[in-house]
Amino acid sequence: MSFLRFFVGLILFCAGGIPLAVQAAPNNITASLVAESGRPAPSKPVFLAFVMKPAPGWHGYWKNPGDAGMETRVEWTLPPGFTAGPLLYPVPHRLMISGIMNYVYEHDYAHPLRLD
């Protein structure tokens, strides 16, 4: 009976650290949103860009990532009357990892778009 208590206690003790380990993961890409102008003209489109900066040794993925990875996706909540155009993707680099083809960005890159 005491072995069972010890075993259950050990499992609960070890499982308690799992959420902390998941939360402690660093961001491998930082993203910032920049605007073409700080003073857009009324009733004119505004051009924006998501500037992406991968950490050293990391990369971002193209809209067709290849055999692995995921593209960048944005979900907008805009005021009535505003629409966001599609993200535009610069030409990626090919990266073969263990026989798996990937289309990636290994350096800083941007996803421009138009906001009407």
Biopython code that builds the backbone (N, CA, C, O; Angstrom):
import numpy as np
from Bio.PDB.StructureBuilder import StructureBuilder

atoms = [
    (1, "MET", "N", (0.819, -1.198, 0.000)),
    (1, "MET", "CA", (0.000, 0.000, 0.000)),
    (1, "MET", "C", (0.860, 1.258, 0.000)),
    (1, "MET", "O", (0.541, 2.217, -0.702)),
    (2, "SER", "N", (1.946, 1.272, 0.775)),
    (2, "SER", "CA", (2.780, 2.471, 0.814)),
    (2, "SER", "C", (3.495, 2.682, -0.522)),
    (2, "SER", "O", (3.759, 3.823, -0.901)),
    (3, "PHE", "N", (3.817, 1.587, -1.251)),
    (3, "PHE", "CA", (4.436, 1.733, -2.567)),
    (3, "PHE", "C", (3.465, 2.420, -3.524)),
    (3, "PHE", "O", (3.874, 3.275, -4.310)),
    (4, "LEU", "N", (2.184, 2.055, -3.466)),
    (4, "LEU", "CA", (1.180, 2.654, -4.333)),
    (4, "LEU", "C", (1.042, 4.146, -4.042)),
    (4, "LEU", "O", (0.952, 4.949, -4.970)),
    (5, "ARG", "N", (1.024, 4.526, -2.760)),
    (5, "ARG", "CA", (0.950, 5.944, -2.395)),
    (5, "ARG", "C", (2.175, 6.693, -2.905)),
    (5, "ARG", "O", (2.062, 7.796, -3.441)),
    (6, "PHE", "N", (3.337, 6.089, -2.734)),
    (6, "PHE", "CA", (4.571, 6.711, -3.206)),
    (6, "PHE", "C", (4.518, 6.903, -4.725)),
    (6, "PHE", "O", (4.868, 7.968, -5.233)),
    (7, "PHE", "N", (4.081, 5.872, -5.444)),
    (7, "PHE", "CA", (4.033, 5.912, -6.901)),
    (7, "PHE", "C", (3.051, 6.985, -7.387)),
    (7, "PHE", "O", (3.383, 7.762, -8.283)),
    (8, "VAL", "N", (1.855, 7.034, -6.811)),
    (8, "VAL", "CA", (0.857, 8.041, -7.186)),
    (8, "VAL", "C", (1.374, 9.437, -6.849)),
    (8, "VAL", "O", (1.218, 10.363, -7.645)),
    (9, "GLY", "N", (1.982, 9.594, -5.687)),
    (9, "GLY", "CA", (2.553, 10.887, -5.307)),
    (9, "GLY", "C", (3.649, 11.330, -6.262)),
    (9, "GLY", "O", (3.729, 12.507, -6.612)),
    (10, "LEU", "N", (4.493, 10.395, -6.684)),
    (10, "LEU", "CA", (5.566, 10.711, -7.627)),
    (10, "LEU", "C", (4.996, 11.161, -8.967)),
    (10, "LEU", "O", (5.488, 12.126, -9.553)),
    (11, "ILE", "N", (3.971, 10.480, -9.456)),
    (11, "ILE", "CA", (3.340, 10.858, -10.729)),
    (11, "ILE", "C", (2.731, 12.256, -10.628)),
    (11, "ILE", "O", (2.911, 13.075, -11.529)),
    (12, "LEU", "N", (2.013, 12.533, -9.542)),
    (12, "LEU", "CA", (1.408, 13.859, -9.373)),
    (12, "LEU", "C", (2.467, 14.947, -9.253)),
    (12, "LEU", "O", (2.293, 16.043, -9.785)),
    (13, "PHE", "N", (3.553, 14.655, -8.566)),
    (13, "PHE", "CA", (4.637, 15.622, -8.420)),
    (13, "PHE", "C", (5.259, 15.941, -9.779)),
    (13, "PHE", "O", (5.483, 17.107, -10.103)),
    (14, "CYS", "N", (5.534, 14.912, -10.566)),
    (14, "CYS", "CA", (6.152, 15.104, -11.886)),
    (14, "CYS", "C", (5.201, 15.792, -12.856)),
    (14, "CYS", "O", (5.633, 16.624, -13.654)),
    (15, "ALA", "N", (3.925, 15.463, -12.803)),
    (15, "ALA", "CA", (2.954, 16.055, -13.721)),
    (15, "ALA", "C", (2.722, 17.528, -13.422)),
    (15, "ALA", "O", (2.304, 18.274, -14.308)),
    (16, "GLY", "N", (2.981, 17.960, -12.204)),
    (16, "GLY", "CA", (2.784, 19.360, -11.844)),
    (16, "GLY", "C", (3.690, 20.308, -12.602)),
    (16, "GLY", "O", (3.326, 21.469, -12.786)),
    (17, "GLY", "N", (4.850, 19.866, -13.050)),
    (17, "GLY", "CA", (5.780, 20.730, -13.773)),
    (17, "GLY", "C", (5.541, 20.804, -15.262)),
    (17, "GLY", "O", (6.171, 21.618, -15.938)),
    (18, "ILE", "N", (4.652, 19.984, -15.802)),
    (18, "ILE", "CA", (4.424, 19.965, -17.249)),
    (18, "ILE", "C", (3.874, 21.296, -17.761)),
    (18, "ILE", "O", (4.416, 21.808, -18.742)),
    (19, "PRO", "N", (2.840, 21.892, -17.170)),
    (19, "PRO", "CA", (2.356, 23.170, -17.699)),
    (19, "PRO", "C", (3.422, 24.265, -17.661)),
    (19, "PRO", "O", (3.468, 25.101, -18.564)),
    (20, "LEU", "N", (4.266, 24.280, -16.655)),
    (20, "LEU", "CA", (5.314, 25.293, -16.580)),
    (20, "LEU", "C", (6.321, 25.124, -17.702)),
    (20, "LEU", "O", (6.797, 26.115, -18.256)),
    (21, "ALA", "N", (6.648, 23.901, -18.043)),
    (21, "ALA", "CA", (7.609, 23.662, -19.118)),
    (21, "ALA", "C", (7.050, 24.142, -20.450)),
    (21, "ALA", "O", (7.796, 24.679, -21.269)),
    (22, "VAL", "N", (5.767, 23.962, -20.681)),
    (22, "VAL", "CA", (5.155, 24.400, -21.934)),
    (22, "VAL", "C", (5.105, 25.917, -21.998)),
    (22, "VAL", "O", (5.361, 26.489, -23.058)),
    (23, "GLN", "N", (4.786, 26.581, -20.904)),
    (23, "GLN", "CA", (4.674, 28.029, -20.889)),
    (23, "GLN", "C", (6.022, 28.725, -21.005)),
    (23, "GLN", "O", (6.073, 29.884, -21.416)),
    (24, "ALA", "N", (7.103, 28.061, -20.660)),
    (24, "ALA", "CA", (8.409, 28.704, -20.640)),
    (24, "ALA", "C", (9.075, 28.767, -22.007)),
    (24, "ALA", "O", (10.165, 29.327, -22.123)),
    (25, "ALA", "N", (8.454, 28.209, -23.050)),
    (25, "ALA", "CA", (9.067, 28.205, -24.380)),
    (25, "ALA", "C", (9.184, 29.632, -24.917)),
    (25, "ALA", "O", (8.223, 30.398, -24.832)),
    (26, "PRO", "N", (10.343, 30.004, -25.467)),
    (26, "PRO", "CA", (10.514, 31.356, -26.006)),
    (26, "PRO", "C", (9.835, 31.491, -27.370)),
    (26, "PRO", "O", (9.563, 30.495, -28.040)),
    (27, "ASN", "N", (9.567, 32.735, -27.770)),
    (27, "ASN", "CA", (9.069, 32.982, -29.121)),
    (27, "ASN", "C", (10.240, 32.878, -30.079)),
    (27, "ASN", "O", (11.277, 33.503, -29.857)),
    (28, "ASN", "N", (10.093, 32.110, -31.125)),
    (28, "ASN", "CA", (11.172, 31.929, -32.085)),
    (28, "ASN", "C", (11.099, 32.909, -33.240)),
    (28, "ASN", "O", (12.061, 33.050, -33.995)),
    (29, "ILE", "N", (9.967, 33.590, -33.387)),
    (29, "ILE", "CA", (9.824, 34.666, -34.373)),
    (29, "ILE", "C", (9.075, 35.806, -33.697)),
    (29, "ILE", "O", (8.042, 35.591, -33.063)),
    (30, "THR", "N", (9.600, 37.013, -33.837)),
    (30, "THR", "CA", (8.874, 38.184, -33.345)),
    (30, "THR", "C", (8.221, 38.870, -34.541)),
    (30, "THR", "O", (8.800, 38.940, -35.625)),
    (31, "ALA", "N", (7.021, 39.367, -34.328)),
    (31, "ALA", "CA", (6.273, 40.034, -35.400)),
    (31, "ALA", "C", (5.900, 41.433, -34.947)),
    (31, "ALA", "O", (5.539, 41.647, -33.790)),
    (32, "SER", "N", (5.990, 42.382, -35.866)),
    (32, "SER", "CA", (5.522, 43.735, -35.581)),
    (32, "SER", "C", (4.737, 44.235, -36.786)),
    (32, "SER", "O", (5.031, 43.872, -37.925)),
    (33, "LEU", "N", (3.747, 45.062, -36.529)),
    (33, "LEU", "CA", (2.910, 45.622, -37.583)),
    (33, "LEU", "C", (3.346, 47.061, -37.810)),
    (33, "LEU", "O", (3.346, 47.865, -36.878)),
    (34, "VAL", "N", (3.716, 47.391, -39.043)),
    (34, "VAL", "CA", (4.145, 48.755, -39.374)),
    (34, "VAL", "C", (3.233, 49.301, -40.469)),
    (34, "VAL", "O", (2.730, 48.552, -41.307)),
    (35, "ALA", "N", (3.028, 50.615, -40.447)),
    (35, "ALA", "CA", (2.186, 51.283, -41.440)),
    (35, "ALA", "C", (3.044, 52.135, -42.357)),
    (35, "ALA", "O", (4.092, 52.647, -41.964)),
    (36, "GLU", "N", (2.575, 52.275, -43.588)),
    (36, "GLU", "CA", (3.262, 53.105, -44.573)),
    (36, "GLU", "C", (3.328, 54.552, -44.088)),
    (36, "GLU", "O", (4.316, 55.248, -44.320)),
    (37, "SER", "N", (2.273, 54.995, -43.418)),
    (37, "SER", "CA", (2.197, 56.377, -42.965)),
    (37, "SER", "C", (1.540, 56.430, -41.594)),
    (37, "SER", "O", (0.636, 55.652, -41.289)),
    (38, "GLY", "N", (2.009, 57.356, -40.779)),
    (38, "GLY", "CA", (1.385, 57.579, -39.483)),
    (38, "GLY", "C", (0.142, 58.441, -39.589)),
    (38, "GLY", "O", (-0.619, 58.563, -38.630)),
    (39, "ARG", "N", (-0.067, 59.049, -40.770)),
    (39, "ARG", "CA", (-1.221, 59.917, -41.007)),
    (39, "ARG", "C", (-1.881, 59.548, -42.331)),
    (39, "ARG", "O", (-1.671, 60.232, -43.334)),
    (40, "PRO", "N", (-2.662, 58.499, -42.352)),
    (40, "PRO", "CA", (-3.306, 58.116, -43.613)),
    (40, "PRO", "C", (-4.332, 59.156, -44.054)),
    (40, "PRO", "O", (-4.983, 59.794, -43.227)),
    (41, "ALA", "N", (-4.465, 59.314, -45.361)),
    (41, "ALA", "CA", (-5.447, 60.245, -45.922)),
    (41, "ALA", "C", (-6.839, 59.627, -45.837)),
    (41, "ALA", "O", (-6.994, 58.424, -46.048)),
    (42, "PRO", "N", (-7.851, 60.436, -45.530)),
    (42, "PRO", "CA", (-9.215, 59.907, -45.463)),
    (42, "PRO", "C", (-9.635, 59.283, -46.798)),
    (42, "PRO", "O", (-9.303, 59.798, -47.866)),
    (43, "SER", "N", (-10.356, 58.188, -46.723)),
    (43, "SER", "CA", (-10.894, 57.470, -47.884)),
    (43, "SER", "C", (-9.827, 56.947, -48.835)),
    (43, "SER", "O", (-10.134, 56.650, -49.990)),
    (44, "LYS", "N", (-8.601, 56.828, -48.391)),
    (44, "LYS", "CA", (-7.508, 56.275, -49.202)),
    (44, "LYS", "C", (-7.022, 54.985, -48.549)),
    (44, "LYS", "O", (-7.100, 54.843, -47.329)),
    (45, "PRO", "N", (-6.522, 54.045, -49.348)),
    (45, "PRO", "CA", (-5.995, 52.814, -48.747)),
    (45, "PRO", "C", (-4.737, 53.083, -47.924)),
    (45, "PRO", "O", (-4.005, 54.043, -48.166)),
    (46, "VAL", "N", (-4.511, 52.224, -46.966)),
    (46, "VAL", "CA", (-3.301, 52.273, -46.135)),
    (46, "VAL", "C", (-2.548, 50.977, -46.392)),
    (46, "VAL", "O", (-3.143, 49.900, -46.424)),
    (47, "PHE", "N", (-1.260, 51.083, -46.570)),
    (47, "PHE", "CA", (-0.446, 49.888, -46.768)),
    (47, "PHE", "C", (0.263, 49.556, -45.464)),
    (47, "PHE", "O", (0.934, 50.396, -44.865)),
    (48, "LEU", "N", (0.099, 48.318, -45.045)),
    (48, "LEU", "CA", (0.683, 47.821, -43.804)),
    (48, "LEU", "C", (1.633, 46.681, -44.133)),
    (48, "LEU", "O", (1.633, 46.156, -45.247)),
    (49, "ALA", "N", (2.444, 46.306, -43.149)),
    (49, "ALA", "CA", (3.295, 45.121, -43.305)),
    (49, "ALA", "C", (3.529, 44.499, -41.943)),
    (49, "ALA", "O", (3.756, 45.193, -40.952)),
    (50, "PHE", "N", (3.468, 43.189, -41.913)),
    (50, "PHE", "CA", (3.905, 42.439, -40.742)),
    (50, "PHE", "C", (5.381, 42.137, -40.953)),
    (50, "PHE", "O", (5.743, 41.396, -41.867)),
    (51, "VAL", "N", (6.228, 42.707, -40.115)),
    (51, "VAL", "CA", (7.671, 42.477, -40.203)),
    (51, "VAL", "C", (8.005, 41.326, -39.264)),
    (51, "VAL", "O", (7.731, 41.387, -38.065)),
    (52, "MET", "N", (8.595, 40.287, -39.816)),
    (52, "MET", "CA", (8.887, 39.060, -39.080)),
    (52, "MET", "C", (10.393, 38.923, -38.890)),
    (52, "MET", "O", (11.164, 39.095, -39.834)),
    (53, "LYS", "N", (10.806, 38.612, -37.666)),
    (53, "LYS", "CA", (12.226, 38.463, -37.350)),
    (53, "LYS", "C", (12.456, 37.119, -36.669)),
    (53, "LYS", "O", (12.215, 36.984, -35.469)),
    (54, "PRO", "N", (12.924, 36.118, -37.428)),
    (54, "PRO", "CA", (13.205, 34.815, -36.817)),
    (54, "PRO", "C", (14.441, 34.882, -35.916)),
    (54, "PRO", "O", (15.394, 35.605, -36.207)),
    (55, "ALA", "N", (14.413, 34.134, -34.840)),
    (55, "ALA", "CA", (15.589, 34.005, -33.968)),
    (55, "ALA", "C", (16.679, 33.254, -34.739)),
    (55, "ALA", "O", (16.369, 32.502, -35.663)),
    (56, "PRO", "N", (17.939, 33.445, -34.374)),
    (56, "PRO", "CA", (19.017, 32.717, -35.062)),
    (56, "PRO", "C", (18.757, 31.205, -35.059)),
    (56, "PRO", "O", (18.427, 30.621, -34.027)),
    (57, "GLY", "N", (18.910, 30.593, -36.223)),
    (57, "GLY", "CA", (18.685, 29.155, -36.350)),
    (57, "GLY", "C", (17.238, 28.772, -36.620)),
    (57, "GLY", "O", (16.945, 27.592, -36.816)),
    (58, "TRP", "N", (16.327, 29.739, -36.636)),
    (58, "TRP", "CA", (14.909, 29.469, -36.874)),
    (58, "TRP", "C", (14.503, 30.059, -38.213)),
    (58, "TRP", "O", (15.280, 30.783, -38.836)),
    (59, "HIS", "N", (13.288, 29.755, -38.658)),
    (59, "HIS", "CA", (12.797, 30.279, -39.928)),
    (59, "HIS", "C", (11.274, 30.355, -39.894)),
    (59, "HIS", "O", (10.619, 29.722, -39.067)),
    (60, "GLY", "N", (10.723, 31.159, -40.830)),
    (60, "GLY", "CA", (9.283, 31.230, -41.042)),
    (60, "GLY", "C", (8.944, 30.516, -42.336)),
    (60, "GLY", "O", (9.831, 30.197, -43.127)),
    (61, "TYR", "N", (7.661, 30.265, -42.552)),
    (61, "TYR", "CA", (7.224, 29.479, -43.704)),
    (61, "TYR", "C", (6.472, 30.324, -44.725)),
    (61, "TYR", "O", (5.805, 31.301, -44.384)),
    (62, "TRP", "N", (6.600, 29.922, -45.987)),
    (62, "TRP", "CA", (5.908, 30.536, -47.113)),
    (62, "TRP", "C", (4.441, 30.121, -47.088)),
    (62, "TRP", "O", (4.059, 29.273, -46.282)),
    (63, "LYS", "N", (3.597, 30.712, -47.969)),
    (63, "LYS", "CA", (2.163, 30.369, -48.000)),
    (63, "LYS", "C", (1.913, 28.912, -48.361)),
    (63, "LYS", "O", (0.908, 28.337, -47.943)),
    (64, "ASN", "N", (2.821, 28.304, -49.136)),
    (64, "ASN", "CA", (2.803, 26.854, -49.356)),
    (64, "ASN", "C", (4.067, 26.345, -48.683)),
    (64, "ASN", "O", (5.124, 26.316, -49.313)),
    (65, "PRO", "N", (3.988, 25.941, -47.416)),
    (65, "PRO", "CA", (5.200, 25.646, -46.654)),
    (65, "PRO", "C", (5.978, 24.426, -47.126)),
    (65, "PRO", "O", (7.103, 24.205, -46.676)),
    (66, "GLY", "N", (5.405, 23.632, -48.020)),
    (66, "GLY", "CA", (6.083, 22.404, -48.437)),
    (66, "GLY", "C", (5.557, 21.231, -47.637)),
    (66, "GLY", "O", (4.358, 21.132, -47.376)),
    (67, "ASP", "N", (6.454, 20.346, -47.250)),
    (67, "ASP", "CA", (6.053, 19.122, -46.557)),
    (67, "ASP", "C", (5.869, 19.304, -45.052)),
    (67, "ASP", "O", (5.351, 18.412, -44.382)),
    (68, "ALA", "N", (6.286, 20.440, -44.520)),
    (68, "ALA", "CA", (6.189, 20.663, -43.071)),
    (68, "ALA", "C", (5.899, 22.139, -42.818)),
    (68, "ALA", "O", (6.009, 22.964, -43.726)),
    (69, "GLY", "N", (5.531, 22.464, -41.596)),
    (69, "GLY", "CA", (5.327, 23.860, -41.220)),
    (69, "GLY", "C", (3.944, 24.376, -41.557)),
    (69, "GLY", "O", (3.106, 23.664, -42.112)),
    (70, "MET", "N", (3.725, 25.649, -41.201)),
    (70, "MET", "CA", (2.447, 26.316, -41.456)),
    (70, "MET", "C", (2.714, 27.726, -41.937)),
    (70, "MET", "O", (3.672, 28.371, -41.509)),
    (71, "GLU", "N", (1.863, 28.195, -42.826)),
    (71, "GLU", "CA", (1.959, 29.565, -43.315)),
    (71, "GLU", "C", (1.551, 30.550, -42.221)),
    (71, "GLU", "O", (0.953, 30.162, -41.218)),
    (72, "THR", "N", (1.875, 31.815, -42.422)),
    (72, "THR", "CA", (1.416, 32.873, -41.520)),
    (72, "THR", "C", (-0.050, 33.154, -41.828)),
    (72, "THR", "O", (-0.427, 33.323, -42.987)),
    (73, "ARG", "N", (-0.862, 33.203, -40.798)),
    (73, "ARG", "CA", (-2.286, 33.512, -40.952)),
    (73, "ARG", "C", (-2.642, 34.673, -40.039)),
    (73, "ARG", "O", (-2.123, 34.790, -38.929)),
    (74, "VAL", "N", (-3.533, 35.530, -40.522)),
    (74, "VAL", "CA", (-3.989, 36.680, -39.743)),
    (74, "VAL", "C", (-5.505, 36.679, -39.751)),
    (74, "VAL", "O", (-6.130, 36.502, -40.796)),
    (75, "GLU", "N", (-6.087, 36.876, -38.590)),
    (75, "GLU", "CA", (-7.536, 36.981, -38.470)),
    (75, "GLU", "C", (-7.843, 38.391, -37.983)),
    (75, "GLU", "O", (-7.451, 38.769, -36.879)),
    (76, "TRP", "N", (-8.540, 39.163, -38.800)),
    (76, "TRP", "CA", (-8.803, 40.567, -38.506)),
    (76, "TRP", "C", (-10.156, 40.758, -37.822)),
    (76, "TRP", "O", (-11.112, 40.032, -38.094)),
    (77, "THR", "N", (-10.217, 41.740, -36.936)),
    (77, "THR", "CA", (-11.470, 42.268, -36.409)),
    (77, "THR", "C", (-11.421, 43.760, -36.704)),
    (77, "THR", "O", (-10.773, 44.520, -35.984)),
    (78, "LEU", "N", (-12.104, 44.179, -37.760)),
    (78, "LEU", "CA", (-12.029, 45.555, -38.246)),
    (78, "LEU", "C", (-13.358, 46.271, -38.045)),
    (78, "LEU", "O", (-14.409, 45.633, -37.977)),
    (79, "PRO", "N", (-13.311, 47.602, -37.949)),
    (79, "PRO", "CA", (-14.558, 48.364, -37.869)),
    (79, "PRO", "C", (-15.366, 48.207, -39.163)),
    (79, "PRO", "O", (-14.803, 47.874, -40.206)),
    (80, "PRO", "N", (-16.674, 48.443, -39.102)),
    (80, "PRO", "CA", (-17.496, 48.362, -40.316)),
    (80, "PRO", "C", (-16.948, 49.283, -41.408)),
    (80, "PRO", "O", (-16.530, 50.408, -41.135)),
    (81, "GLY", "N", (-16.958, 48.790, -42.639)),
    (81, "GLY", "CA", (-16.484, 49.584, -43.769)),
    (81, "GLY", "C", (-15.015, 49.385, -44.106)),
    (81, "GLY", "O", (-14.564, 49.849, -45.152)),
    (82, "PHE", "N", (-14.258, 48.710, -43.253)),
    (82, "PHE", "CA", (-12.840, 48.453, -43.515)),
    (82, "PHE", "C", (-12.661, 47.013, -43.990)),
    (82, "PHE", "O", (-13.334, 46.102, -43.508)),
    (83, "THR", "N", (-11.753, 46.823, -44.931)),
    (83, "THR", "CA", (-11.408, 45.477, -45.385)),
    (83, "THR", "C", (-9.895, 45.368, -45.517)),
    (83, "THR", "O", (-9.223, 46.319, -45.914)),
    (84, "ALA", "N", (-9.381, 44.216, -45.184)),
    (84, "ALA", "CA", (-7.944, 43.953, -45.308)),
    (84, "ALA", "C", (-7.726, 43.025, -46.490)),
    (84, "ALA", "O", (-8.409, 42.011, -46.633)),
    (85, "GLY", "N", (-6.769, 43.380, -47.331)),
    (85, "GLY", "CA", (-6.411, 42.527, -48.460)),
    (85, "GLY", "C", (-5.614, 41.324, -47.982)),
    (85, "GLY", "O", (-5.292, 41.220, -46.798)),
    (86, "PRO", "N", (-5.297, 40.425, -48.887)),
    (86, "PRO", "CA", (-4.531, 39.231, -48.506)),
    (86, "PRO", "C", (-3.085, 39.579, -48.162)),
    (86, "PRO", "O", (-2.531, 40.558, -48.662)),
    (87, "LEU", "N", (-2.490, 38.765, -47.307)),
    (87, "LEU", "CA", (-1.056, 38.906, -47.042)),
    (87, "LEU", "C", (-0.304, 38.564, -48.318)),
    (87, "LEU", "O", (-0.643, 37.604, -49.010)),
    (88, "LEU", "N", (0.705, 39.345, -48.622)),
    (88, "LEU", "CA", (1.572, 39.038, -49.754)),
    (88, "LEU", "C", (2.823, 38.368, -49.212)),
    (88, "LEU", "O", (3.301, 38.703, -48.128)),
    (89, "TYR", "N", (3.341, 37.429, -49.966)),
    (89, "TYR", "CA", (4.479, 36.629, -49.514)),
    (89, "TYR", "C", (5.682, 36.862, -50.414)),
    (89, "TYR", "O", (5.568, 36.700, -51.629)),
    (90, "PRO", "N", (6.835, 37.237, -49.859)),
    (90, "PRO", "CA", (8.040, 37.328, -50.681)),
    (90, "PRO", "C", (8.469, 35.937, -51.150)),
    (90, "PRO", "O", (8.015, 34.923, -50.619)),
    (91, "VAL", "N", (9.343, 35.906, -52.143)),
    (91, "VAL", "CA", (9.839, 34.628, -52.664)),
    (91, "VAL", "C", (10.658, 33.934, -51.575)),
    (91, "VAL", "O", (11.564, 34.544, -51.006)),
    (92, "PRO", "N", (10.350, 32.660, -51.276)),
    (92, "PRO", "CA", (11.051, 31.948, -50.198)),
    (92, "PRO", "C", (12.328, 31.264, -50.691)),
    (92, "PRO", "O", (12.645, 31.262, -51.880)),
    (93, "HIS", "N", (13.036, 30.691, -49.736)),
    (93, "HIS", "CA", (14.189, 29.830, -50.026)),
    (93, "HIS", "C", (13.733, 28.387, -49.862)),
    (93, "HIS", "O", (12.827, 28.099, -49.079)),
    (94, "ARG", "N", (14.361, 27.490, -50.598)),
    (94, "ARG", "CA", (14.093, 26.062, -50.398)),
    (94, "ARG", "C", (15.031, 25.546, -49.324)),
    (94, "ARG", "O", (16.214, 25.885, -49.297)),
    (95, "LEU", "N", (14.490, 24.724, -48.443)),
    (95, "LEU", "CA", (15.284, 24.134, -47.370)),
    (95, "LEU", "C", (14.912, 22.656, -47.257)),
    (95, "LEU", "O", (13.775, 22.319, -46.928)),
    (96, "MET", "N", (15.870, 21.783, -47.530)),
    (96, "MET", "CA", (15.646, 20.338, -47.431)),
    (96, "MET", "C", (16.151, 19.876, -46.067)),
    (96, "MET", "O", (17.323, 20.058, -45.740)),
    (97, "ILE", "N", (15.264, 19.278, -45.276)),
    (97, "ILE", "CA", (15.632, 18.752, -43.962)),
    (97, "ILE", "C", (15.207, 17.293, -43.914)),
    (97, "ILE", "O", (14.017, 16.990, -43.997)),
    (98, "SER", "N", (16.160, 16.398, -43.782)),
    (98, "SER", "CA", (15.894, 14.952, -43.696)),
    (98, "SER", "C", (14.990, 14.464, -44.823)),
    (98, "SER", "O", (14.088, 13.659, -44.593)),
    (99, "GLY", "N", (15.230, 14.946, -46.036)),
    (99, "GLY", "CA", (14.437, 14.526, -47.180)),
    (99, "GLY", "C", (13.091, 15.205, -47.298)),
    (99, "GLY", "O", (12.303, 14.854, -48.176)),
    (100, "ILE", "N", (12.806, 16.170, -46.437)),
    (100, "ILE", "CA", (11.532, 16.890, -46.458)),
    (100, "ILE", "C", (11.786, 18.291, -47.008)),
    (100, "ILE", "O", (12.600, 19.035, -46.462)),
    (101, "MET", "N", (11.082, 18.657, -48.101)),
    (101, "MET", "CA", (11.247, 19.967, -48.720)),
    (101, "MET", "C", (10.396, 20.998, -47.990)),
    (101, "MET", "O", (9.211, 20.775, -47.739)),
    (102, "ASN", "N", (11.011, 22.128, -47.654)),
    (102, "ASN", "CA", (10.341, 23.233, -46.991)),
    (102, "ASN", "C", (10.610, 24.503, -47.782)),
    (102, "ASN", "O", (11.672, 24.645, -48.389)),
    (103, "TYR", "N", (9.655, 25.429, -47.778)),
    (103, "TYR", "CA", (9.826, 26.743, -48.391)),
    (103, "TYR", "C", (9.781, 27.752, -47.253)),
    (103, "TYR", "O", (8.742, 27.950, -46.622)),
    (104, "VAL", "N", (10.922, 28.389, -46.998)),
    (104, "VAL", "CA", (11.087, 29.138, -45.754)),
    (104, "VAL", "C", (11.726, 30.506, -45.981)),
    (104, "VAL", "O", (12.224, 30.830, -47.059)),
    (105, "TYR", "N", (11.683, 31.287, -44.909)),
    (105, "TYR", "CA", (12.416, 32.551, -44.794)),
    (105, "TYR", "C", (13.372, 32.382, -43.622)),
    (105, "TYR", "O", (12.938, 32.200, -42.484)),
    (106, "GLU", "N", (14.662, 32.441, -43.894)),
    (106, "GLU", "CA", (15.654, 32.231, -42.838)),
    (106, "GLU", "C", (16.162, 33.541, -42.240)),
    (106, "GLU", "O", (16.890, 33.526, -41.248)),
    (107, "HIS", "N", (15.785, 34.670, -42.832)),
    (107, "HIS", "CA", (16.202, 35.988, -42.344)),
    (107, "HIS", "C", (14.950, 36.842, -42.158)),
    (107, "HIS", "O", (13.838, 36.374, -42.403)),
    (108, "ASP", "N", (15.125, 38.084, -41.728)),
    (108, "ASP", "CA", (13.990, 38.986, -41.556)),
    (108, "ASP", "C", (13.221, 39.106, -42.877)),
    (108, "ASP", "O", (13.818, 39.134, -43.953)),
    (109, "TYR", "N", (11.897, 39.178, -42.780)),
    (109, "TYR", "CA", (11.050, 39.312, -43.964)),
    (109, "TYR", "C", (9.774, 40.040, -43.578)),
    (109, "TYR", "O", (9.511, 40.254, -42.394)),
    (110, "ALA", "N", (8.975, 40.424, -44.579)),
    (110, "ALA", "CA", (7.741, 41.159, -44.312)),
    (110, "ALA", "C", (6.611, 40.620, -45.175)),
    (110, "ALA", "O", (6.822, 40.156, -46.295)),
    (111, "HIS", "N", (5.390, 40.696, -44.615)),
    (111, "HIS", "CA", (4.161, 40.362, -45.341)),
    (111, "HIS", "C", (3.382, 41.666, -45.524)),
    (111, "HIS", "O", (2.671, 42.082, -44.609)),
    (112, "PRO", "N", (3.498, 42.320, -46.683)),
    (112, "PRO", "CA", (2.720, 43.543, -46.893)),
    (112, "PRO", "C", (1.261, 43.222, -47.212)),
    (112, "PRO", "O", (0.932, 42.117, -47.643)),
    (113, "LEU", "N", (0.395, 44.212, -46.991)),
    (113, "LEU", "CA", (-1.019, 44.078, -47.324)),
    (113, "LEU", "C", (-1.640, 45.452, -47.433)),
    (113, "LEU", "O", (-1.076, 46.448, -46.979)),
    (114, "ARG", "N", (-2.801, 45.488, -48.038)),
    (114, "ARG", "CA", (-3.528, 46.745, -48.231)),
    (114, "ARG", "C", (-4.758, 46.745, -47.327)),
    (114, "ARG", "O", (-5.470, 45.745, -47.226)),
    (115, "LEU", "N", (-4.995, 47.872, -46.679)),
    (115, "LEU", "CA", (-6.169, 48.052, -45.822)),
    (115, "LEU", "C", (-7.015, 49.154, -46.434)),
    (115, "LEU", "O", (-6.560, 50.290, -46.569)),
    (116, "ASP", "N", (-8.260, 48.817, -46.808)),
    (116, "ASP", "CA", (-9.185, 49.804, -47.399)),
    (116, "ASP", "C", (-10.238, 50.188, -46.387)),
    (116, "ASP", "O", (-11.110, 51.005, -46.683)),
]
sb = StructureBuilder()
sb.init_structure("model")
sb.init_model(0)
sb.init_chain("A")
sb.init_seg("    ")
for serial, (resi, resn, name, xyz) in enumerate(atoms, 1):
    if name == "N":
        sb.init_residue(resn, " ", resi, " ")
    sb.init_atom(name, np.array(xyz, "f"), 0.0, 1.0, " ", f" {name:<3s}", serial, name[0])
structure = sb.get_structure()
